Amino acid sequence: VLLLDPGFTQYDVYRASLMREQGAEPTPILRSAELTPTYEGLLAFAVPGTNLAPGAYQVELEGRNRDWPASRASDSLTRTPLTVR
């Protein structure tokens, strides 16, 4: 389980994406939507160990409010590099 810090701006829901770095653009391999802060105000992103072969990854976190129109994109909050050895 990765614990992600949503930062200071509050959103109704969050989405986390695990992306493997391959070539110019990272490839999404796992997404979890509708995350809400729990333990100590952090977001718990469950990542099965079978998804983590050795290599370079990024974890992207986005925030969104429920009253936003569907046409409005979520706010991109962070992209965190992650290396699995």
Secondary structure by P-SEA (a helix, b strand, c coil): cbbbbcccccccbbbbbbbcccccbbbbcccccccccccccbbbbbbbcccccbbbbbbbbbbbbccccccccccccbbbbbbcc
